[in-house]
Amino acid sequence: MGMTTHDEETEFDVEDVIRLMRAHLNKGRASLAEMLGGHSEVASEGCYVYGHDGRRYLECGGYGVFILGHRHPAVTAAVVRQVMTHPLATRVLLEPVAARAAQAVAEITPPGLEYIHFVASGSEATEAAIKMARGNGRRRLVSTINGYHGKTMGALSVTGRQIYQDPFAPLLPDRAHVPFGDTDALVRVLESAPGECCVFLEPVQGEGGVVIPPAGYLRDVRGACDEYGAMLVLDEILTGLGRCGRMWGADIEGVLPDIMLIGKGLSGGVVPVAAAAATAEAYALINRDPLLHSSTFACAPIAMAAAESAVRAIVDEEIPQRAAALGQRLLPAITQILGDRCPYLVRDIRGIGLLLAVEFHAPDVAGEFMVELLDAGVVTGHSLNASRVIRMTPPAYLADADIEFLTSAVERAADALAKIYPPATAGKAV
């Protein structure tokens, strides 16, 4: 990995970048950047991102995008080739790269999900699923409390957090939210409107704080949907493509949805792309008239090249298996470190594959943990719907040295927390 030159370093002024962010991008983001100490990212490769000063940071955040790391060689090469030949399409003529990408995705989705509707983001995938549901007569949208499906107006309607919804009300009508993991509550909603519901569900709640449902829950939800004529949308934007140690979170219990939302890792860490995979029945209306739901930049050839190459890499390089094996090493290691150094601050440590979470008793402690890890050279993420939870979503390519780097950073951060919040004062953190 080439570092930035001295000249490049002198051209980067932290205060000037923050000033520009505050003036033209977002004041809140500028304040957050200041709070985090002005760390920057200007380059990336593999499991690391690099700052303007040449400092490296282990990737354990990135909203779960980088299961293949940064600038995966095969994905990057495919995108560069496409940029040099035909980066964007007219959307009138045949697009072979889009057809190949759709085939590649359809080959790895659960049986029956044969149609792939490509979009540019996870929220757009949710929007497409909502339209498919309503086009099939399922106008009542059912999702879970603290579930997360995006923030565009339709997606926000099924995202289960009022703090994001209230400023933009009214949202879509005829919707309900039920507790995650509670099949009885779901059944009560479905039986009140048989044949009219569509359920949106994450196999594991990501922004909810890596909440893993009880065994049998996904199967029970599928059974309830079948009994009451509801469609089932599984949101695998975060959990899919190997993140949970299987190709899909649905594979945990062998559940077959009507629609599956795919994103994050589909980009290969190079070009934003997402998709909604659907059965022929769910996709019938859009199949008949593709102009009912279309987008200028959907199926952009550069994104399709990234998606096809990313899928091939995930399969050929056995990413689900890698994620399962790494998760089995990381989860107990992190649990032991925090248990030894500051157990009184930690409420729970949980995970599946390379989707890991540390839940603290207080949001302030979680925030401090994230800052301390960043100072130690590890990028993590907070959970939008669970302020006490810090998530770790590293790439599936961690070598022994990378694991040592991560565990050493966790040790350093845990020691810092113990000093900031000693046992006698820990309960005062809010």
C-alpha positions as CSV (number, residue, x, y, z in Angstrom):
1,M,0.0,0.0,0.0
2,G,1.5,3.3,-1.0
3,M,1.4,6.0,1.6
4,T,0.6,9.6,0.9
5,T,3.6,11.8,0.0
6,H,4.8,14.7,2.1
7,D,3.3,17.2,-0.4
8,E,0.0,15.4,-0.2
9,E,0.1,15.6,3.5
10,T,0.7,19.3,3.6
11,E,-2.2,19.9,1.2
12,F,-4.6,18.2,3.7
13,D,-5.7,20.7,6.4
14,V,-7.9,19.1,9.0
15,E,-9.4,22.4,10.1
16,D,-10.1,23.5,6.5
17,V,-11.8,20.2,5.7
18,I,-14.0,20.5,8.8
19,R,-14.8,24.1,7.8
20,L,-15.9,23.0,4.3
21,M,-18.0,20.3,5.8
22,R,-19.7,22.7,8.1
23,A,-20.3,25.2,5.4
24,H,-21.4,23.0,2.5
25,L,-22.0,19.4,3.6
26,N,-23.4,18.9,7.1
27,K,-22.9,20.8,10.3
28,G,-23.6,17.8,12.5
29,R,-21.1,15.6,10.6
30,A,-18.5,18.4,11.0
31,S,-19.1,18.4,14.8
32,L,-18.8,14.6,14.9
33,A,-15.5,14.8,13.0
34,E,-14.2,17.2,15.6
35,M,-15.3,15.0,18.4
36,L,-13.5,12.0,16.9
37,G,-10.3,14.0,16.7
38,G,-10.1,14.9,13.1
39,H,-9.1,11.4,11.9
40,S,-9.3,11.1,8.1
41,E,-9.5,8.5,5.4
42,V,-7.9,9.2,2.0
43,A,-6.9,5.7,0.8
44,S,-7.7,2.1,1.4
45,E,-6.6,-1.5,0.6
46,G,-7.6,-4.8,2.0
47,C,-8.5,-4.7,5.6
48,Y,-7.2,-1.2,6.2
49,V,-8.0,2.5,5.5
50,Y,-5.3,5.1,5.6
51,G,-5.4,8.7,6.8
52,H,-3.8,11.8,5.2
53,D,-0.9,11.4,7.6
54,G,-0.2,7.8,6.6
55,R,-1.8,6.3,9.7
56,R,-3.7,3.1,9.1
57,Y,-7.0,1.9,10.6
58,L,-8.3,-1.6,10.7
59,E,-11.7,-1.8,9.0
60,C,-14.3,-3.1,11.5
61,G,-17.0,-0.6,10.6
62,G,-18.1,0.8,7.2
63,Y,-21.7,-0.1,7.9
64,G,-20.9,-3.7,7.1
65,V,-20.1,-3.0,3.5
66,F,-16.5,-4.4,3.4
67,I,-16.9,-8.2,3.7
68,L,-14.4,-8.3,0.8
69,G,-12.3,-5.6,2.2
70,H,-11.3,-2.5,0.3
71,R,-10.4,-2.5,-3.3
72,H,-10.7,-6.3,-3.8
73,P,-8.4,-6.9,-6.8
74,A,-10.9,-8.8,-8.9
75,V,-13.8,-6.4,-8.3
76,T,-11.6,-3.3,-8.8
77,A,-10.2,-4.8,-12.1
78,A,-13.7,-5.5,-13.3
79,V,-14.9,-2.0,-12.6
80,V,-11.8,-0.4,-14.1
81,R,-12.4,-2.4,-17.3
82,Q,-16.0,-1.3,-17.4
83,V,-15.1,2.3,-16.8
84,M,-12.7,2.2,-19.7
85,T,-15.3,0.7,-22.0
86,H,-18.9,1.6,-21.1
87,P,-19.5,3.0,-17.6
88,L,-23.2,4.1,-17.9
89,A,-25.9,2.8,-20.2
90,T,-28.6,4.4,-22.3
91,R,-31.2,2.1,-20.7
92,V,-32.7,1.5,-24.2
93,L,-30.3,-1.1,-25.7
94,L,-29.3,-4.5,-24.5
95,E,-27.0,-4.4,-21.4
96,P,-25.1,-7.7,-21.3
97,V,-23.2,-6.9,-18.1
98,A,-26.6,-6.4,-16.3
99,A,-27.9,-9.7,-17.5
100,R,-24.7,-11.5,-16.4
101,A,-24.9,-9.8,-13.0
102,A,-28.5,-10.8,-12.5
103,Q,-27.6,-14.4,-13.4
104,A,-24.8,-14.4,-10.9
105,V,-27.0,-13.2,-8.1
106,A,-29.8,-15.5,-9.0
107,E,-27.5,-18.5,-8.8
108,I,-26.7,-17.9,-5.1
109,T,-30.1,-16.7,-3.8
110,P,-32.5,-19.2,-2.1
111,P,-34.6,-21.3,-4.5
112,G,-37.4,-19.4,-6.2
113,L,-35.8,-16.0,-6.1
114,E,-35.2,-15.9,-9.9
115,Y,-35.7,-12.2,-10.7
116,I,-33.2,-9.6,-9.6
117,H,-34.2,-5.9,-9.5
118,F,-31.0,-3.8,-9.2
119,V,-30.9,-0.4,-7.5
120,A,-28.2,1.9,-6.1
121,S,-28.9,1.6,-2.4
122,G,-30.5,-0.6,0.3
123,S,-33.3,1.9,0.8
124,E,-34.2,1.7,-2.8
125,A,-34.3,-2.0,-2.6
126,T,-36.8,-1.6,0.3
127,E,-38.9,0.8,-1.9
128,A,-39.0,-1.8,-4.7
129,A,-40.2,-4.5,-2.3
130,I,-42.9,-2.2,-1.0
131,K,-44.2,-1.7,-4.5
132,M,-44.0,-5.4,-5.3
133,A,-46.0,-6.1,-2.1
134,R,-48.7,-3.5,-2.9
135,G,-48.8,-4.6,-6.5
136,N,-49.7,-8.0,-5.2
137,G,-52.5,-6.7,-3.0
138,R,-50.5,-6.7,0.3
139,R,-51.1,-3.1,1.3
140,R,-50.6,-3.6,5.1
141,L,-46.9,-3.3,5.9
142,V,-45.7,-5.2,9.0
143,S,-42.2,-4.8,10.4
144,T,-40.4,-5.0,13.8
145,I,-39.7,-2.5,16.5
146,N,-36.1,-1.3,16.2
147,G,-35.9,-2.9,12.7
148,Y,-34.0,-1.0,10.1
149,H,-34.8,-0.9,6.4
150,G,-33.6,2.6,5.3
151,K,-34.7,6.2,5.5
152,T,-36.4,7.1,2.3
153,M,-40.1,7.8,2.9
154,G,-41.3,4.3,2.1
155,A,-38.4,2.5,3.7
156,L,-38.7,4.8,6.7
157,S,-42.3,3.7,7.1
158,V,-41.1,0.1,7.9
159,T,-38.0,1.2,9.8
160,G,-39.0,0.7,13.4
161,R,-37.7,3.8,15.2
162,Q,-39.9,6.8,15.9
163,I,-36.9,9.2,16.3
164,Y,-36.3,9.0,12.6
165,Q,-40.0,8.8,11.6
166,D,-41.6,11.6,13.6
167,P,-40.0,14.6,11.9
168,F,-41.3,13.4,8.6
169,A,-44.8,12.2,9.4
170,P,-47.2,11.3,8.0
171,L,-45.5,8.3,6.4
172,L,-47.2,5.5,4.4
173,P,-50.5,4.5,5.9
174,D,-51.7,1.0,7.0
175,R,-48.6,-0.3,8.7
176,A,-47.8,-2.0,12.0
177,H,-44.6,-2.7,14.1
178,V,-44.3,-5.7,16.4
179,P,-41.6,-6.8,18.8
180,F,-38.7,-8.7,17.1
181,G,-38.7,-12.4,18.1
182,D,-42.4,-12.4,19.1
183,T,-44.3,-14.6,16.7
184,D,-47.6,-14.3,18.7
185,A,-47.6,-10.5,18.3
186,L,-47.0,-11.0,14.5
187,V,-49.8,-13.5,14.2
188,R,-52.3,-11.1,15.9
189,V,-51.6,-8.5,13.2
190,L,-51.7,-11.0,10.3
191,E,-54.9,-12.6,11.4
192,S,-56.6,-9.2,11.6
193,A,-56.0,-8.7,7.8
194,P,-55.6,-12.1,6.1
195,G,-54.3,-11.9,2.6
196,E,-53.4,-8.2,2.9
197,C,-50.1,-8.1,4.8
198,C,-46.4,-8.0,3.8
199,V,-43.9,-8.7,6.6
200,F,-40.4,-7.0,6.5
201,L,-37.9,-8.8,8.7
202,E,-34.1,-8.9,9.3
203,P,-32.8,-12.4,10.1
204,V,-30.7,-10.6,12.7
205,Q,-31.4,-7.0,13.6
206,G,-28.3,-5.0,12.6
207,E,-29.0,-1.4,13.6
208,G,-31.1,-2.7,16.4
209,G,-27.8,-3.9,18.0
210,V,-27.1,-7.3,16.5
211,V,-30.2,-8.8,18.1
212,I,-30.3,-12.5,17.3
213,P,-33.8,-14.0,17.4
214,P,-34.7,-17.2,19.3
215,A,-34.3,-20.5,17.5
216,G,-37.2,-21.3,15.2
217,Y,-38.4,-17.7,14.9
218,L,-37.7,-17.3,11.2
219,R,-39.4,-20.6,10.5
220,D,-42.4,-19.6,12.6
221,V,-42.7,-16.3,10.8
222,R,-42.6,-18.0,7.4
223,G,-45.3,-20.4,8.6
224,A,-47.5,-17.6,9.9
225,C,-47.1,-15.7,6.6
226,D,-48.2,-18.9,4.7
227,E,-51.2,-19.4,7.0
228,Y,-52.5,-15.9,6.7
229,G,-51.6,-15.2,3.1
230,A,-48.9,-12.7,3.8
231,M,-45.8,-12.0,1.8
232,L,-42.4,-12.2,3.5
233,V,-39.5,-9.8,2.7
234,L,-36.2,-10.8,4.3
235,D,-33.9,-7.8,4.6
236,E,-30.4,-9.3,4.0
237,I,-28.7,-6.0,3.2
238,L,-26.4,-6.4,6.1
239,T,-26.7,-10.1,7.0
240,G,-26.4,-11.6,3.5
241,L,-23.4,-12.6,1.3
242,G,-21.5,-14.3,4.1
243,R,-21.6,-11.8,6.9
244,C,-23.3,-14.2,9.3
245,G,-21.1,-17.2,8.5
246,R,-23.6,-18.5,5.9
247,M,-24.4,-17.1,2.5
248,W,-27.7,-15.7,3.8
249,G,-29.2,-15.3,7.3
250,A,-32.2,-17.2,5.8
251,D,-30.0,-20.2,5.6
252,I,-29.8,-20.4,9.4
253,E,-33.3,-22.0,9.4
254,G,-33.8,-22.8,5.7
255,V,-36.4,-20.0,5.2
256,L,-37.6,-19.1,1.7
257,P,-38.8,-15.5,1.4
258,D,-41.0,-14.0,-1.4
259,I,-38.5,-11.1,-1.7
260,M,-35.0,-10.7,-0.4
261,L,-33.2,-7.4,-0.1
262,I,-29.4,-7.5,-0.9
263,G,-26.8,-4.8,-0.6
264,K,-23.6,-3.7,1.1
265,G,-21.3,-6.6,0.3
266,L,-22.8,-6.8,-3.2
267,S,-20.8,-3.7,-4.0
268,G,-17.6,-5.6,-3.5
269,G,-16.5,-2.5,-1.5
270,V,-16.0,-0.7,-4.8
271,V,-19.2,0.6,-6.4
272,P,-22.6,1.1,-4.6
273,V,-25.2,-1.4,-5.7
274,A,-28.1,-3.2,-4.1
275,A,-31.0,-5.4,-5.3
276,A,-34.3,-6.9,-4.5
277,A,-34.5,-10.6,-5.5
278,A,-38.0,-11.8,-6.0
279,T,-40.1,-14.8,-7.0
280,A,-41.9,-14.8,-10.3
281,E,-45.2,-14.2,-8.5
282,A,-43.9,-11.3,-6.5
283,Y,-42.3,-9.7,-9.6
284,A,-45.1,-10.3,-12.0
285,L,-46.4,-6.7,-12.1
286,I,-43.0,-5.2,-12.8
287,N,-42.2,-8.0,-15.3
288,R,-45.3,-7.0,-17.3
289,D,-44.5,-3.3,-17.2
290,P,-40.9,-2.5,-16.3
291,L,-41.6,1.3,-16.4
292,L,-43.8,1.0,-13.3
293,H,-40.6,1.1,-11.2
294,S,-37.4,2.3,-12.8
295,S,-34.4,4.4,-12.1
296,T,-31.8,6.2,-14.3
297,F,-28.8,4.8,-12.6
298,A,-30.1,1.3,-11.7
299,C,-28.2,-1.4,-13.6
300,A,-25.3,1.1,-14.3
301,P,-22.7,-1.1,-16.1
302,I,-20.0,-0.1,-13.6
303,A,-22.2,-1.3,-10.7
304,M,-23.2,-4.4,-12.5
305,A,-19.5,-5.3,-13.1
306,A,-18.9,-4.8,-9.4
307,A,-21.9,-7.0,-8.4
308,E,-21.0,-9.8,-10.8
309,S,-17.4,-9.9,-9.7
310,A,-18.2,-9.6,-6.0
311,V,-20.6,-12.6,-6.2
312,R,-17.9,-14.6,-7.9
313,A,-15.3,-13.7,-5.3
314,I,-17.7,-14.4,-2.4
315,V,-18.3,-17.9,-3.8
316,D,-14.8,-18.8,-5.1
317,E,-13.1,-17.5,-2.0
318,E,-15.5,-19.1,0.4
319,I,-16.4,-15.9,2.2
320,P,-19.2,-17.4,4.4
321,Q,-16.9,-20.1,5.7
322,R,-14.1,-17.6,6.4
323,A,-16.6,-15.4,8.2
324,A,-17.8,-18.3,10.4
325,A,-14.3,-19.3,11.3
326,L,-13.1,-15.8,12.1
327,G,-16.2,-15.1,14.2
328,Q,-15.5,-18.2,16.2
329,R,-12.1,-16.7,17.1
330,L,-13.0,-13.1,17.6
331,L,-16.2,-13.4,19.7
332,P,-14.6,-15.3,22.6
333,A,-11.4,-13.2,22.4
334,I,-13.3,-10.0,22.8
335,T,-15.5,-11.4,25.5
336,Q,-12.6,-12.5,27.5
337,I,-10.8,-9.1,27.2
338,L,-13.8,-7.1,28.3
339,G,-14.6,-9.6,31.0
340,D,-11.1,-9.4,32.4
341,R,-10.8,-5.6,32.3
342,C,-14.2,-3.9,32.7
343,P,-17.0,-6.5,33.1
344,Y,-19.1,-4.1,35.2
345,L,-19.5,-1.7,32.2
346,V,-20.6,-4.4,29.8
347,R,-24.2,-5.6,29.5
348,D,-23.7,-8.2,26.7
349,I,-21.3,-9.4,24.0
350,R,-22.9,-11.3,21.1
351,G,-22.4,-12.0,17.5
352,I,-22.9,-14.4,14.5
353,G,-20.1,-14.8,12.0
354,L,-18.5,-11.4,11.4
355,L,-21.4,-9.4,12.8
356,L,-20.3,-8.7,16.4
357,A,-21.7,-6.4,19.1
358,V,-20.6,-5.1,22.4
359,E,-23.5,-3.7,24.5
360,F,-22.7,-1.4,27.4
361,H,-24.9,-0.4,30.3
362,A,-24.8,3.3,29.2
363,P,-24.6,5.1,25.8
364,D,-21.7,7.3,27.0
365,V,-19.5,4.3,27.7
366,A,-20.3,2.9,24.2
367,G,-19.3,6.2,22.6
368,E,-16.1,6.3,24.6
369,F,-15.3,2.8,23.6
370,M,-15.7,3.7,19.9
371,V,-13.4,6.7,20.3
372,E,-10.8,4.8,22.2
373,L,-10.8,2.1,19.5
374,L,-10.4,4.7,16.8
375,D,-7.4,6.2,18.7
376,A,-6.0,2.7,18.8
377,G,-6.4,2.3,15.0
378,V,-9.7,0.4,14.7
379,V,-12.8,1.8,12.9
380,T,-16.1,0.4,14.4
381,G,-19.7,1.6,14.1
382,H,-22.5,2.5,16.5
383,S,-26.0,1.0,16.1
384,L,-28.5,3.6,14.9
385,N,-31.4,2.0,16.9
386,A,-29.4,1.0,19.9
387,S,-27.2,3.7,21.3
388,R,-25.5,1.4,23.9
389,V,-24.2,-1.0,21.2
390,I,-20.9,-0.8,19.3
391,R,-20.8,-3.1,16.2
392,M,-17.8,-4.7,14.6
393,T,-18.1,-5.9,11.0
394,P,-14.5,-6.7,9.8
395,P,-13.6,-8.2,6.4
396,A,-13.4,-11.9,5.9
397,Y,-9.6,-11.7,5.2
398,L,-8.2,-11.0,8.7
399,A,-4.8,-12.6,9.1
400,D,-3.3,-13.6,12.5
401,A,-1.5,-10.2,12.6
402,D,-4.8,-8.4,12.0
403,I,-6.5,-10.3,14.7
404,E,-3.7,-9.4,17.1
405,F,-4.0,-5.8,16.1
406,L,-7.7,-5.8,16.8
407,T,-7.5,-7.6,20.2
408,S,-4.6,-5.3,21.3
409,A,-6.8,-2.3,20.4
410,V,-9.7,-3.8,22.4
411,E,-7.4,-4.3,25.4
412,R,-6.2,-0.7,25.2
413,A,-9.8,0.6,24.9
414,A,-11.0,-1.6,27.8
415,D,-8.1,-0.3,30.0
416,A,-9.0,3.2,29.1
417,L,-12.7,2.7,30.0
418,A,-11.7,1.2,33.3
419,K,-9.8,4.3,34.1
420,I,-12.5,6.7,33.0
421,Y,-15.3,4.7,34.6
422,P,-13.9,2.9,37.6
423,P,-16.3,0.6,39.5
424,A,-17.2,3.2,42.0
425,T,-18.4,5.7,39.4
426,A,-19.5,3.4,36.5
427,G,-23.2,3.6,37.4
428,K,-23.1,7.4,36.9
429,A,-22.5,7.0,33.2
430,V,-25.6,7.9,31.2
